[in-house]
Amino acid sequence: MDKLKRVLSGQDAEDQSALSEIVEASSLSWGTRIKGFIVCFVIGILCSLLGTLLLWVPGKELRPFAVLYTLGNISSIGSTIFLMGPVKQLKRMFEPTRLIATILVLLSFVLTLCSAFWKGLALIFCVLQSLALTW
């Protein structure tokens, strides 16, 4: 309805900022989206930190570290869905300039979770995860 009002009042719909487009694309209020982003991001950071701390506990295997670290990274990336919406997030992830990095990140996630049950490979794939996320 607001778009119709702007068009009828003579304001051009193309003059909108990126922030207003994001606000209109989601049915959640801005405050709810910010809270969802913060909660999801903090859970991701906590999972990654807990996994890293479990790596240094003597007598523990790599399985809890690899699983928690990967779930933390997935949660941190997933937190941005609250800001821009799932469709726009996926479109941006699979743009031609980001396609290789996205494939490497997703592949690293899968390989890390699979290698959590094979000895020795989990740590290598977690390092690859970090490098792919940085890229």
Secondary structure as UniProt FT lines:
FT   HELIX           2..8
FT   TURN            9..10
FT   HELIX           13..15
FT   HELIX           18..25
FT   HELIX           30..55
FT   TURN            58..59
FT   HELIX           63..78
FT   TURN            79..80
FT   HELIX           81..84
FT   HELIX           86..93
FT   TURN            96..98
FT   HELIX           99..115
FT   TURN            116..117
FT   TURN            119..120
FT   HELIX           121..134
//
